[in-house]
Amino acid sequence: MEHKDRLITVQELADYLEVPVKTLYAWRYRREGPPGLRVGRHLRYRCADVERWIQRQLEAGSSEPMS
């Protein structure tokens, strides 16, 4: 990700995470994904928030026992 204060679109985030746009909307509905904000009618994500969310996912995954 680039500049931490930059706002990115849903499509840009979907491309970055390599997930469908529908997945991002489903995560948002279930409050599971990175926090987003509305800019008028448009949903945007702050790069810093996305990076923090990714870090939390990595930390949560590393605490699970290995099988």
N, CA, C and O atoms as a Tripos MOL2 file, in Angstrom:
@<TRIPOS>MOLECULE
protein
  268   267    67     0     0
PROTEIN
NO_CHARGES

@<TRIPOS>ATOM
      1 N           0.8470   -1.1780    0.0000 N.3       1 MET1
      2 CA          0.0000    0.0000    0.0000 C.3       1 MET1
      3 C           0.8890    1.2360    0.0000 C.2       1 MET1
      4 O           2.0300    1.2140    0.4610 O.2       1 MET1
      5 N           0.3420    2.2740   -0.5150 N.am      2 GLU2
      6 CA          1.0990    3.5120   -0.6490 C.3       2 GLU2
      7 C           0.9600    4.3750    0.5980 C.2       2 GLU2
      8 O           1.0110    3.8710    1.7200 O.2       2 GLU2
      9 N           0.7880    5.6540    0.4000 N.am      3 HIS3
     10 CA          0.6710    6.6360    1.4730 C.3       3 HIS3
     11 C          -0.4200    6.2230    2.4500 C.2       3 HIS3
     12 O          -1.5340    5.9020    2.0340 O.2       3 HIS3
     13 N          -0.1150    6.2290    3.7430 N.am      4 LYS4
     14 CA         -1.0230    5.6950    4.7640 C.3       4 LYS4
     15 C          -2.3420    6.4560    4.8770 C.2       4 LYS4
     16 O          -3.3470    5.8710    5.2790 O.2       4 LYS4
     17 N          -2.3640    7.7510    4.5320 N.am      5 ASP5
     18 CA         -3.5930    8.5380    4.6450 C.3       5 ASP5
     19 C          -4.4490    8.4690    3.3820 C.2       5 ASP5
     20 O          -5.5550    9.0070    3.3470 O.2       5 ASP5
     21 N          -3.9460    7.8220    2.3710 N.am      6 ARG6
     22 CA         -4.6700    7.7350    1.1030 C.3       6 ARG6
     23 C          -5.9460    6.9160    1.2680 C.2       6 ARG6
     24 O          -5.9600    5.9070    1.9720 O.2       6 ARG6
     25 N          -7.0070    7.3570    0.6170 N.am      7 LEU7
     26 CA         -8.2550    6.5980    0.5780 C.3       7 LEU7
     27 C          -8.2850    5.7820   -0.7020 C.2       7 LEU7
     28 O          -7.9620    6.2850   -1.7780 O.2       7 LEU7
     29 N          -8.6730    4.5240   -0.5790 N.am      8 ILE8
     30 CA         -8.7580    3.6690   -1.7590 C.3       8 ILE8
     31 C         -10.1910    3.1870   -1.9320 C.2       8 ILE8
     32 O         -10.9710    3.1470   -0.9800 O.2       8 ILE8
     33 N         -10.5130    2.8290   -3.1410 N.am      9 THR9
     34 CA        -11.8590    2.3710   -3.4750 C.3       9 THR9
     35 C         -12.0220    0.8960   -3.1060 C.2       9 THR9
     36 O         -11.0570    0.1950   -2.8020 O.2       9 THR9
     37 N         -13.2530    0.4630   -3.1430 N.am     10 VAL10
     38 CA        -13.5520   -0.9480   -2.8890 C.3      10 VAL10
     39 C         -12.8350   -1.8100   -3.9260 C.2      10 VAL10
     40 O         -12.2630   -2.8440   -3.5830 O.2      10 VAL10
     41 N         -12.8630   -1.4010   -5.1660 N.am     11 GLN11
     42 CA        -12.2090   -2.1810   -6.2270 C.3      11 GLN11
     43 C         -10.6990   -2.2530   -6.0050 C.2      11 GLN11
     44 O         -10.0960   -3.3110   -6.1860 O.2      11 GLN11
     45 N         -10.0940   -1.1460   -5.6190 N.am     12 GLU12
     46 CA         -8.6510   -1.1510   -5.3610 C.3      12 GLU12
     47 C          -8.2980   -2.0930   -4.2110 C.2      12 GLU12
     48 O          -7.3060   -2.8200   -4.2780 O.2      12 GLU12
     49 N          -9.1110   -2.0770   -3.1620 N.am     13 LEU13
     50 CA         -8.8550   -2.9680   -2.0340 C.3      13 LEU13
     51 C          -9.0790   -4.4220   -2.4320 C.2      13 LEU13
     52 O          -8.3080   -5.2990   -2.0410 O.2      13 LEU13
     53 N         -10.1150   -4.6800   -3.1980 N.am     14 ALA14
     54 CA        -10.3670   -6.0450   -3.6660 C.3      14 ALA14
     55 C          -9.1880   -6.5500   -4.4990 C.2      14 ALA14
     56 O          -8.7660   -7.6980   -4.3520 O.2      14 ALA14
     57 N          -8.6650   -5.7020   -5.3610 N.am     15 ASP15
     58 CA         -7.5070   -6.0820   -6.1740 C.3      15 ASP15
     59 C          -6.2920   -6.3460   -5.2920 C.2      15 ASP15
     60 O          -5.5670   -7.3170   -5.5040 O.2      15 ASP15
     61 N          -6.0690   -5.4850   -4.3050 N.am     16 TYR16
     62 CA         -4.9220   -5.6170   -3.4080 C.3      16 TYR16
     63 C          -4.9950   -6.9120   -2.6040 C.2      16 TYR16
     64 O          -3.9960   -7.6210   -2.4790 O.2      16 TYR16
     65 N          -6.1680   -7.2250   -2.0600 N.am     17 LEU17
     66 CA         -6.3400   -8.4270   -1.2460 C.3      17 LEU17
     67 C          -6.6070   -9.6700   -2.0920 C.2      17 LEU17
     68 O          -6.5890  -10.7910   -1.5830 O.2      17 LEU17
     69 N          -6.8530   -9.4690   -3.3770 N.am     18 GLU18
     70 CA         -7.1800  -10.5590   -4.3060 C.3      18 GLU18
     71 C          -8.4170  -11.3200   -3.8510 C.2      18 GLU18
     72 O          -8.4350  -12.5500   -3.7980 O.2      18 GLU18
     73 N          -9.4600  -10.5430   -3.5210 N.am     19 VAL19
     74 CA        -10.7650  -11.0990   -3.1670 C.3      19 VAL19
     75 C         -11.8230  -10.3880   -4.0010 C.2      19 VAL19
     76 O         -11.5820   -9.2760   -4.4720 O.2      19 VAL19
     77 N         -12.9810  -10.9970   -4.1950 N.am     20 PRO20
     78 CA        -14.0510  -10.3210   -4.9260 C.3      20 PRO20
     79 C         -14.5910   -9.1190   -4.1380 C.2      20 PRO20
     80 O         -14.5400   -9.0970   -2.9080 O.2      20 PRO20
     81 N         -15.0950   -8.1470   -4.8490 N.am     21 VAL21
     82 CA        -15.7180   -6.9710   -4.2350 C.3      21 VAL21
     83 C         -16.8510   -7.4090   -3.3180 C.2      21 VAL21
     84 O         -17.0300   -6.8430   -2.2400 O.2      21 VAL21
     85 N         -17.6110   -8.4020   -3.7330 N.am     22 LYS22
     86 CA        -18.7320   -8.9000   -2.9240 C.3      22 LYS22
     87 C         -18.2550   -9.3840   -1.5570 C.2      22 LYS22
     88 O         -18.9750   -9.2530   -0.5670 O.2      22 LYS22
     89 N         -17.0560   -9.9380   -1.4980 N.am     23 THR23
     90 CA        -16.5010  -10.3870   -0.2240 C.3      23 THR23
     91 C         -16.2890   -9.2130    0.7180 C.2      23 THR23
     92 O         -16.5820   -9.3090    1.9090 O.2      23 THR23
     93 N         -15.7820   -8.1020    0.1890 N.am     24 LEU24
     94 CA        -15.5680   -6.9100    1.0210 C.3      24 LEU24
     95 C         -16.8840   -6.3950    1.5850 C.2      24 LEU24
     96 O         -16.9580   -6.0240    2.7570 O.2      24 LEU24
     97 N         -17.9180   -6.3710    0.7580 N.am     25 TYR25
     98 CA        -19.2270   -5.9190    1.2400 C.3      25 TYR25
     99 C         -19.7970   -6.8870    2.2790 C.2      25 TYR25
    100 O         -20.4360   -6.4590    3.2400 O.2      25 TYR25
    101 N         -19.5700   -8.1840    2.0900 N.am     26 ALA26
    102 CA        -20.0400   -9.1790    3.0680 C.3      26 ALA26
    103 C         -19.2890   -9.0070    4.3880 C.2      26 ALA26
    104 O         -19.8960   -9.0530    5.4580 O.2      26 ALA26
    105 N         -17.9770   -8.8100    4.3180 N.am     27 TRP27
    106 CA        -17.1970   -8.5740    5.5330 C.3      27 TRP27
    107 C         -17.6820   -7.3170    6.2380 C.2      27 TRP27
    108 O         -17.8010   -7.2930    7.4630 O.2      27 TRP27
    109 N         -17.9570   -6.2880    5.4790 N.am     28 ARG28
    110 CA        -18.4260   -5.0280    6.0770 C.3      28 ARG28
    111 C         -19.7620   -5.2480    6.7770 C.2      28 ARG28
    112 O         -19.9660   -4.7570    7.8880 O.2      28 ARG28
    113 N         -20.6610   -5.9720    6.1490 N.am     29 TYR29
    114 CA        -21.9710   -6.2530    6.7230 C.3      29 TYR29
    115 C         -21.8310   -7.0240    8.0400 C.2      29 TYR29
    116 O         -22.5440   -6.7590    9.0080 O.2      29 TYR29
    117 N         -20.8940   -7.9880    8.0560 N.am     30 ARG30
    118 CA        -20.6760   -8.8060    9.2520 C.3      30 ARG30
    119 C         -19.6630   -8.1810   10.2140 C.2      30 ARG30
    120 O         -19.3460   -8.7650   11.2500 O.2      30 ARG30
    121 N         -19.1580   -7.0030    9.8720 N.am     31 ARG31
    122 CA        -18.1520   -6.2860   10.6830 C.3      31 ARG31
    123 C         -16.9090   -7.1370   10.9070 C.2      31 ARG31
    124 O         -16.3780   -7.1960   12.0150 O.2      31 ARG31
    125 N         -16.4560   -7.7870    9.8570 N.am     32 GLU32
    126 CA        -15.2830   -8.6580    9.9240 C.3      32 GLU32
    127 C         -14.0840   -8.0690    9.2020 C.2      32 GLU32
    128 O         -12.9460   -8.4050    9.5310 O.2      32 GLU32
    129 N         -14.3070   -7.2150    8.2440 N.am     33 GLY33
    130 CA        -13.2310   -6.7150    7.4090 C.3      33 GLY33
    131 C         -12.6330   -5.4200    7.9270 C.2      33 GLY33
    132 O         -12.9550   -4.9690    9.0260 O.2      33 GLY33
    133 N         -11.7640   -4.8290    7.1290 N.am     34 PRO34
    134 CA        -11.1690   -3.5550    7.5270 C.3      34 PRO34
    135 C         -12.2370   -2.4740    7.6110 C.2      34 PRO34
    136 O         -13.2090   -2.5050    6.8570 O.2      34 PRO34
    137 N         -12.0670   -1.5160    8.5230 N.am     35 PRO35
    138 CA        -13.0580   -0.4500    8.6440 C.3      35 PRO35
    139 C         -13.0670    0.4410    7.4060 C.2      35 PRO35
    140 O         -12.0190    0.8490    6.9050 O.2      35 PRO35
    141 N         -14.2550    0.7290    6.9340 N.am     36 GLY36
    142 CA        -14.4090    1.6100    5.7900 C.3      36 GLY36
    143 C         -15.1740    2.8520    6.1910 C.2      36 GLY36
    144 O         -15.7450    2.9170    7.2800 O.2      36 GLY36
    145 N         -15.1840    3.8230    5.3200 N.am     37 LEU37
    146 CA        -15.9530    5.0300    5.5920 C.3      37 LEU37
    147 C         -16.6530    5.4810    4.3250 C.2      37 LEU37
    148 O         -16.2190    5.2130    3.2050 O.2      37 LEU37
    149 N         -17.7470    6.1720    4.5510 N.am     38 ARG38
    150 CA        -18.5150    6.6980    3.4290 C.3      38 ARG38
    151 C         -18.0340    8.1020    3.1020 C.2      38 ARG38
    152 O         -17.8820    8.9460    3.9850 O.2      38 ARG38
    153 N         -17.7990    8.3330    1.8300 N.am     39 VAL39
    154 CA        -17.4890    9.6640    1.3090 C.3      39 VAL39
    155 C         -18.6280    9.9530    0.3360 C.2      39 VAL39
    156 O         -18.6000    9.5540   -0.8280 O.2      39 VAL39
    157 N         -19.6300   10.6620    0.8560 N.am     40 GLY40
    158 CA        -20.8500   10.8250    0.0700 C.3      40 GLY40
    159 C         -21.5110    9.4620   -0.0640 C.2      40 GLY40
    160 O         -21.8060    8.8020    0.9320 O.2      40 GLY40
    161 N         -21.7380    9.0510   -1.2910 N.am     41 ARG41
    162 CA        -22.3570    7.7490   -1.5500 C.3      41 ARG41
    163 C         -21.3270    6.6410   -1.7420 C.2      41 ARG41
    164 O         -21.6920    5.4890   -1.9790 O.2      41 ARG41
    165 N         -20.0680    6.9760   -1.6440 N.am     42 HIS42
    166 CA        -19.0030    6.0310   -1.9910 C.3      42 HIS42
    167 C         -18.3070    5.4840   -0.7580 C.2      42 HIS42
    168 O         -18.0740    6.2120    0.2070 O.2      42 HIS42
    169 N         -17.9770    4.2040   -0.7930 N.am     43 LEU43
    170 CA        -17.2510    3.5500    0.2790 C.3      43 LEU43
    171 C         -15.7590    3.6480   -0.0200 C.2      43 LEU43
    172 O         -15.3160    3.3600   -1.1320 O.2      43 LEU43
    173 N         -14.9930    4.0590    0.9880 N.am     44 ARG44
    174 CA        -13.5460    4.1670    0.8460 C.3      44 ARG44
    175 C         -12.8790    3.5410    2.0530 C.2      44 ARG44
    176 O         -13.4850    3.4080    3.1160 O.2      44 ARG44
    177 N         -11.6260    3.1580    1.8770 N.am     45 TYR45
    178 CA        -10.8220    2.5810    2.9460 C.3      45 TYR45
    179 C          -9.5270    3.3630    3.0620 C.2      45 TYR45
    180 O          -8.9250    3.7300    2.0530 O.2      45 TYR45
    181 N          -9.0910    3.6250    4.3140 N.am     46 ARG46
    182 CA         -7.7970    4.2630    4.5400 C.3      46 ARG46
    183 C          -6.7290    3.1850    4.5420 C.2      46 ARG46
    184 O          -6.8930    2.1400    5.1730 O.2      46 ARG46
    185 N          -5.6390    3.4350    3.8390 N.am     47 CYS47
    186 CA         -4.5600    2.4510    3.7520 C.3      47 CYS47
    187 C          -4.0530    2.0510    5.1320 C.2      47 CYS47
    188 O          -3.7820    0.8740    5.3700 O.2      47 CYS47
    189 N          -3.9200    3.0090    6.0430 N.am     48 ALA48
    190 CA         -3.4290    2.7060    7.3970 C.3      48 ALA48
    191 C          -4.3740    1.7400    8.1120 C.2      48 ALA48
    192 O          -3.9160    0.8330    8.8070 O.2      48 ALA48
    193 N          -5.6790    1.9210    7.9510 N.am     49 ASP49
    194 CA         -6.6550    1.0200    8.5750 C.3      49 ASP49
    195 C          -6.5620   -0.3790    7.9880 C.2      49 ASP49
    196 O          -6.6650   -1.3710    8.7100 O.2      49 ASP49
    197 N          -6.3690   -0.4560    6.6910 N.am     50 VAL50
    198 CA         -6.2440   -1.7640    6.0210 C.3      50 VAL50
    199 C          -4.9970   -2.4820    6.5190 C.2      50 VAL50
    200 O          -5.0490   -3.6770    6.8120 O.2      50 VAL50
    201 N          -3.8770   -1.7720    6.6190 N.am     51 GLU51
    202 CA         -2.6400   -2.3810    7.0920 C.3      51 GLU51
    203 C          -2.7830   -2.8820    8.5310 C.2      51 GLU51
    204 O          -2.2900   -3.9620    8.8580 O.2      51 GLU51
    205 N          -3.4490   -2.1120    9.3930 N.am     52 ARG52
    206 CA         -3.6780   -2.5480   10.7760 C.3      52 ARG52
    207 C          -4.5520   -3.8030   10.8080 C.2      52 ARG52
    208 O          -4.2840   -4.7340   11.5670 O.2      52 ARG52
    209 N          -5.5930   -3.8190    9.9820 N.am     53 TRP53
    210 CA         -6.4810   -4.9730    9.9180 C.3      53 TRP53
    211 C          -5.7170   -6.2150    9.4570 C.2      53 TRP53
    212 O          -5.8990   -7.2990   10.0110 O.2      53 TRP53
    213 N          -4.8680   -6.0590    8.4510 N.am     54 ILE54
    214 CA         -4.0640   -7.1760    7.9600 C.3      54 ILE54
    215 C          -3.1480   -7.6780    9.0670 C.2      54 ILE54
    216 O          -3.0200   -8.8870    9.2600 O.2      54 ILE54
    217 N          -2.5110   -6.7710    9.7950 N.am     55 GLN55
    218 CA         -1.6220   -7.1630   10.8880 C.3      55 GLN55
    219 C          -2.3730   -7.9580   11.9560 C.2      55 GLN55
    220 O          -1.8660   -8.9580   12.4650 O.2      55 GLN55
    221 N          -3.5770   -7.5100   12.2910 N.am     56 ARG56
    222 CA         -4.3880   -8.2350   13.2840 C.3      56 ARG56
    223 C          -4.7340   -9.6370   12.7790 C.2      56 ARG56
    224 O          -4.7480  -10.5900   13.5590 O.2      56 ARG56
    225 N          -5.0120   -9.7670   11.4800 N.am     57 GLN57
    226 CA         -5.3240  -11.0800   10.9120 C.3      57 GLN57
    227 C          -4.1130  -11.9900   11.0170 C.2      57 GLN57
    228 O          -4.2440  -13.1710   11.3400 O.2      57 GLN57
    229 N          -2.9300  -11.4410   10.7430 N.am     58 LEU58
    230 CA         -1.7070  -12.2370   10.8300 C.3      58 LEU58
    231 C          -1.4370  -12.6760   12.2650 C.2      58 LEU58
    232 O          -1.0600  -13.8230   12.5080 O.2      58 LEU58
    233 N          -1.6320  -11.7610   13.2120 N.am     59 GLU59
    234 CA         -1.4040  -12.0880   14.6180 C.3      59 GLU59
    235 C          -2.4040  -13.1270   15.1100 C.2      59 GLU59
    236 O          -2.0370  -14.0380   15.8530 O.2      59 GLU59
    237 N          -3.6510  -12.9990   14.7070 N.am     60 ALA60
    238 CA         -4.6720  -13.9710   15.1170 C.3      60 ALA60
    239 C          -4.3710  -15.3430   14.5180 C.2      60 ALA60
    240 O          -4.5750  -16.3660   15.1720 O.2      60 ALA60
    241 N          -3.8990  -15.3660   13.3110 N.am     61 GLY61
    242 CA         -3.5790  -16.6330   12.6490 C.3      61 GLY61
    243 C          -2.3690  -17.3110   13.2490 C.2      61 GLY61
    244 O          -2.3000  -18.5400   13.2760 O.2      61 GLY61
    245 N          -1.3980  -16.5250   13.7390 N.am     62 SER62
    246 CA         -0.1920  -17.1150   14.2930 C.3      62 SER62
    247 C          -0.4060  -17.6590   15.6940 C.2      62 SER62
    248 O           0.4150  -18.4320   16.1890 O.2      62 SER62
    249 N          -1.5080  -17.2650   16.3440 N.am     63 SER63
    250 CA         -1.7660  -17.7560   17.6920 C.3      63 SER63
    251 C          -2.5400  -19.0670   17.7010 C.2      63 SER63
    252 O          -2.7330  -19.6700   18.7560 O.2      63 SER63
    253 N          -2.9790  -19.5050   16.5340 N.am     64 GLU64
    254 CA         -3.7060  -20.7740   16.4560 C.3      64 GLU64
    255 C          -2.7140  -21.9290   16.5210 C.2      64 GLU64
    256 O          -1.6330  -21.8390   15.9400 O.2      64 GLU64
    257 N          -3.0570  -23.0100   17.2130 N.am     65 PRO65
    258 CA         -2.1470  -24.1470   17.3110 C.3      65 PRO65
    259 C          -1.9380  -24.8010   15.9520 C.2      65 PRO65
    260 O          -2.8590  -24.8900   15.1400 O.2      65 PRO65
    261 N          -0.7270  -25.2520   15.7230 N.am     66 MET66
    262 CA         -0.4050  -25.9490   14.4770 C.3      66 MET66
    263 C          -0.8950  -27.3860   14.5850 C.2      66 MET66
    264 O          -0.8290  -27.9830   15.6600 O.2      66 MET66
    265 N          -1.3830  -27.9450   13.4900 N.am     67 SER67
    266 CA         -1.8430  -29.3420   13.5410 C.3      67 SER67
    267 C          -0.8230  -30.2690   12.9460 C.2      67 SER67
    268 O          -1.0400  -31.4800   12.9050 O.2      67 SER67
@<TRIPOS>BOND
     1     1     2 1
     2     2     3 1
     3     3     4 2
     4     3     5 am
     5     5     6 1
     6     6     7 1
     7     7     8 2
     8     7     9 am
     9     9    10 1
    10    10    11 1
    11    11    12 2
    12    11    13 am
    13    13    14 1
    14    14    15 1
    15    15    16 2
    16    15    17 am
    17    17    18 1
    18    18    19 1
    19    19    20 2
    20    19    21 am
    21    21    22 1
    22    22    23 1
    23    23    24 2
    24    23    25 am
    25    25    26 1
    26    26    27 1
    27    27    28 2
    28    27    29 am
    29    29    30 1
    30    30    31 1
    31    31    32 2
    32    31    33 am
    33    33    34 1
    34    34    35 1
    35    35    36 2
    36    35    37 am
    37    37    38 1
    38    38    39 1
    39    39    40 2
    40    39    41 am
    41    41    42 1
    42    42    43 1
    43    43    44 2
    44    43    45 am
    45    45    46 1
    46    46    47 1
    47    47    48 2
    48    47    49 am
    49    49    50 1
    50    50    51 1
    51    51    52 2
    52    51    53 am
    53    53    54 1
    54    54    55 1
    55    55    56 2
    56    55    57 am
    57    57    58 1
    58    58    59 1
    59    59    60 2
    60    59    61 am
    61    61    62 1
    62    62    63 1
    63    63    64 2
    64    63    65 am
    65    65    66 1
    66    66    67 1
    67    67    68 2
    68    67    69 am
    69    69    70 1
    70    70    71 1
    71    71    72 2
    72    71    73 am
    73    73    74 1
    74    74    75 1
    75    75    76 2
    76    75    77 am
    77    77    78 1
    78    78    79 1
    79    79    80 2
    80    79    81 am
    81    81    82 1
    82    82    83 1
    83    83    84 2
    84    83    85 am
    85    85    86 1
    86    86    87 1
    87    87    88 2
    88    87    89 am
    89    89    90 1
    90    90    91 1
    91    91    92 2
    92    91    93 am
    93    93    94 1
    94    94    95 1
    95    95    96 2
    96    95    97 am
    97    97    98 1
    98    98    99 1
    99    99   100 2
   100    99   101 am
   101   101   102 1
   102   102   103 1
   103   103   104 2
   104   103   105 am
   105   105   106 1
   106   106   107 1
   107   107   108 2
   108   107   109 am
   109   109   110 1
   110   110   111 1
   111   111   112 2
   112   111   113 am
   113   113   114 1
   114   114   115 1
   115   115   116 2
   116   115   117 am
   117   117   118 1
   118   118   119 1
   119   119   120 2
   120   119   121 am
   121   121   122 1
   122   122   123 1
   123   123   124 2
   124   123   125 am
   125   125   126 1
   126   126   127 1
   127   127   128 2
   128   127   129 am
   129   129   130 1
   130   130   131 1
   131   131   132 2
   132   131   133 am
   133   133   134 1
   134   134   135 1
   135   135   136 2
   136   135   137 am
   137   137   138 1
   138   138   139 1
   139   139   140 2
   140   139   141 am
   141   141   142 1
   142   142   143 1
   143   143   144 2
   144   143   145 am
   145   145   146 1
   146   146   147 1
   147   147   148 2
   148   147   149 am
   149   149   150 1
   150   150   151 1
   151   151   152 2
   152   151   153 am
   153   153   154 1
   154   154   155 1
   155   155   156 2
   156   155   157 am
   157   157   158 1
   158   158   159 1
   159   159   160 2
   160   159   161 am
   161   161   162 1
   162   162   163 1
   163   163   164 2
   164   163   165 am
   165   165   166 1
   166   166   167 1
   167   167   168 2
   168   167   169 am
   169   169   170 1
   170   170   171 1
   171   171   172 2
   172   171   173 am
   173   173   174 1
   174   174   175 1
   175   175   176 2
   176   175   177 am
   177   177   178 1
   178   178   179 1
   179   179   180 2
   180   179   181 am
   181   181   182 1
   182   182   183 1
   183   183   184 2
   184   183   185 am
   185   185   186 1
   186   186   187 1
   187   187   188 2
   188   187   189 am
   189   189   190 1
   190   190   191 1
   191   191   192 2
   192   191   193 am
   193   193   194 1
   194   194   195 1
   195   195   196 2
   196   195   197 am
   197   197   198 1
   198   198   199 1
   199   199   200 2
   200   199   201 am
   201   201   202 1
   202   202   203 1
   203   203   204 2
   204   203   205 am
   205   205   206 1
   206   206   207 1
   207   207   208 2
   208   207   209 am
   209   209   210 1
   210   210   211 1
   211   211   212 2
   212   211   213 am
   213   213   214 1
   214   214   215 1
   215   215   216 2
   216   215   217 am
   217   217   218 1
   218   218   219 1
   219   219   220 2
   220   219   221 am
   221   221   222 1
   222   222   223 1
   223   223   224 2
   224   223   225 am
   225   225   226 1
   226   226   227 1
   227   227   228 2
   228   227   229 am
   229   229   230 1
   230   230   231 1
   231   231   232 2
   232   231   233 am
   233   233   234 1
   234   234   235 1
   235   235   236 2
   236   235   237 am
   237   237   238 1
   238   238   239 1
   239   239   240 2
   240   239   241 am
   241   241   242 1
   242   242   243 1
   243   243   244 2
   244   243   245 am
   245   245   246 1
   246   246   247 1
   247   247   248 2
   248   247   249 am
   249   249   250 1
   250   250   251 1
   251   251   252 2
   252   251   253 am
   253   253   254 1
   254   254   255 1
   255   255   256 2
   256   255   257 am
   257   257   258 1
   258   258   259 1
   259   259   260 2
   260   259   261 am
   261   261   262 1
   262   262   263 1
   263   263   264 2
   264   263   265 am
   265   265   266 1
   266   266   267 1
   267   267   268 2
@<TRIPOS>SUBSTRUCTURE
     1 MET1         2 RESIDUE 1 A MET
     2 GLU2         6 RESIDUE 1 A GLU
     3 HIS3        10 RESIDUE 1 A HIS
     4 LYS4        14 RESIDUE 1 A LYS
     5 ASP5        18 RESIDUE 1 A ASP
     6 ARG6        22 RESIDUE 1 A ARG
     7 LEU7        26 RESIDUE 1 A LEU
     8 ILE8        30 RESIDUE 1 A ILE
     9 THR9        34 RESIDUE 1 A THR
    10 VAL10       38 RESIDUE 1 A VAL
    11 GLN11       42 RESIDUE 1 A GLN
    12 GLU12       46 RESIDUE 1 A GLU
    13 LEU13       50 RESIDUE 1 A LEU
    14 ALA14       54 RESIDUE 1 A ALA
    15 ASP15       58 RESIDUE 1 A ASP
    16 TYR16       62 RESIDUE 1 A TYR
    17 LEU17       66 RESIDUE 1 A LEU
    18 GLU18       70 RESIDUE 1 A GLU
    19 VAL19       74 RESIDUE 1 A VAL
    20 PRO20       78 RESIDUE 1 A PRO
    21 VAL21       82 RESIDUE 1 A VAL
    22 LYS22       86 RESIDUE 1 A LYS
    23 THR23       90 RESIDUE 1 A THR
    24 LEU24       94 RESIDUE 1 A LEU
    25 TYR25       98 RESIDUE 1 A TYR
    26 ALA26      102 RESIDUE 1 A ALA
    27 TRP27      106 RESIDUE 1 A TRP
    28 ARG28      110 RESIDUE 1 A ARG
    29 TYR29      114 RESIDUE 1 A TYR
    30 ARG30      118 RESIDUE 1 A ARG
    31 ARG31      122 RESIDUE 1 A ARG
    32 GLU32      126 RESIDUE 1 A GLU
    33 GLY33      130 RESIDUE 1 A GLY
    34 PRO34      134 RESIDUE 1 A PRO
    35 PRO35      138 RESIDUE 1 A PRO
    36 GLY36      142 RESIDUE 1 A GLY
    37 LEU37      146 RESIDUE 1 A LEU
    38 ARG38      150 RESIDUE 1 A ARG
    39 VAL39      154 RESIDUE 1 A VAL
    40 GLY40      158 RESIDUE 1 A GLY
    41 ARG41      162 RESIDUE 1 A ARG
    42 HIS42      166 RESIDUE 1 A HIS
    43 LEU43      170 RESIDUE 1 A LEU
    44 ARG44      174 RESIDUE 1 A ARG
    45 TYR45      178 RESIDUE 1 A TYR
    46 ARG46      182 RESIDUE 1 A ARG
    47 CYS47      186 RESIDUE 1 A CYS
    48 ALA48      190 RESIDUE 1 A ALA
    49 ASP49      194 RESIDUE 1 A ASP
    50 VAL50      198 RESIDUE 1 A VAL
    51 GLU51      202 RESIDUE 1 A GLU
    52 ARG52      206 RESIDUE 1 A ARG
    53 TRP53      210 RESIDUE 1 A TRP
    54 ILE54      214 RESIDUE 1 A ILE
    55 GLN55      218 RESIDUE 1 A GLN
    56 ARG56      222 RESIDUE 1 A ARG
    57 GLN57      226 RESIDUE 1 A GLN
    58 LEU58      230 RESIDUE 1 A LEU
    59 GLU59      234 RESIDUE 1 A GLU
    60 ALA60      238 RESIDUE 1 A ALA
    61 GLY61      242 RESIDUE 1 A GLY
    62 SER62      246 RESIDUE 1 A SER
    63 SER63      250 RESIDUE 1 A SER
    64 GLU64      254 RESIDUE 1 A GLU
    65 PRO65      258 RESIDUE 1 A PRO
    66 MET66      262 RESIDUE 1 A MET
    67 SER67      266 RESIDUE 1 A SER
